[in-house]
Amino acid sequence: MAASAPYLARLSDLAGKVGLSLAVVQFASDIYMGDPKEITVNTFRNIITNSMGLYATSAVQFSMLDIYAIDLAMTSFSNAA
């Protein structure tokens, strides 16, 4: 297991960079669409998510899974309403 740790660290780093890139693309898309509420909500969410990925411990990062589930449920509910 210890031998695979450097590969996992590299994969985690790449995933973080992809996530940051997608956050920038989402920000540009929100600016283009022009909805101030979406710009604010999505930008704040992306800042929190990327900050947690960069600065939080593994336990805190793992606990973010429930935040993603709640976010997904709320988004699905608001789209259905």
C-alpha positions in Angstrom: 0.0 0.0 0.0 2.8 2.4 0.8 4.2 2.0 -2.7 1.0 3.2 -4.3 0.8 6.4 -2.1 2.9 8.5 -4.5 0.6 7.6 -7.4 -2.4 8.4 -5.4 -0.9 11.7 -4.4 -0.2 12.5 -8.0 -3.8 11.5 -9.0 -5.2 13.7 -6.2 -3.1 16.6 -7.4 -4.3 16.2 -11.0 -7.9 15.9 -9.9 -7.5 19.2 -7.9 -6.2 20.9 -11.0 -9.0 19.6 -13.1 -11.5 20.8 -10.5 -10.0 24.2 -10.4 -10.1 24.4 -14.2 -13.7 23.4 -14.3 -14.5 26.1 -11.6 -13.0 28.7 -13.9 -15.0 27.5 -16.8 -18.2 27.5 -14.7 -17.4 31.1 -13.6 -16.9 32.2 -17.2 -20.2 30.5 -18.2 -22.1 32.1 -15.3 -20.7 35.5 -16.4 -21.8 34.9 -19.9 -25.3 33.9 -18.8 -25.5 37.0 -16.7 -27.4 35.7 -13.7 -25.9 37.5 -10.6 -27.4 34.9 -8.2 -25.8 32.0 -10.0 -22.5 33.8 -10.3 -22.5 34.4 -6.5 -23.6 30.9 -5.4 -21.4 28.9 -7.8 -18.3 31.1 -7.2 -18.7 30.8 -3.4 -19.2 27.0 -3.6 -16.2 26.6 -5.9 -14.0 28.7 -3.6 -15.0 26.6 -0.5 -14.6 23.3 -2.4 -11.1 24.2 -3.8 -10.0 25.6 -0.4 -11.0 22.4 1.3 -9.1 20.4 -1.2 -5.9 22.5 -0.8 -5.8 23.1 2.9 -8.0 20.6 4.8 -6.9 17.4 6.3 -7.9 14.1 4.8 -10.6 13.6 7.5 -12.2 16.9 6.7 -12.0 16.3 3.0 -13.8 12.9 3.5 -16.5 14.7 5.5 -17.2 16.9 2.5 -18.9 14.0 0.8 -22.1 14.7 2.8 -21.9 18.3 1.7 -21.8 17.2 -1.9 -24.8 14.9 -1.3 -26.8 17.7 0.3 -25.8 20.1 -2.5 -26.9 17.6 -5.1 -30.2 17.0 -3.4 -30.9 20.7 -3.0 -30.0 21.4 -6.6 -32.2 18.6 -7.8 -35.1 19.9 -5.6 -34.7 23.5 -6.8 -34.6 22.4 -10.5 -37.8 20.4 -10.0 -39.7 23.2 -8.3 
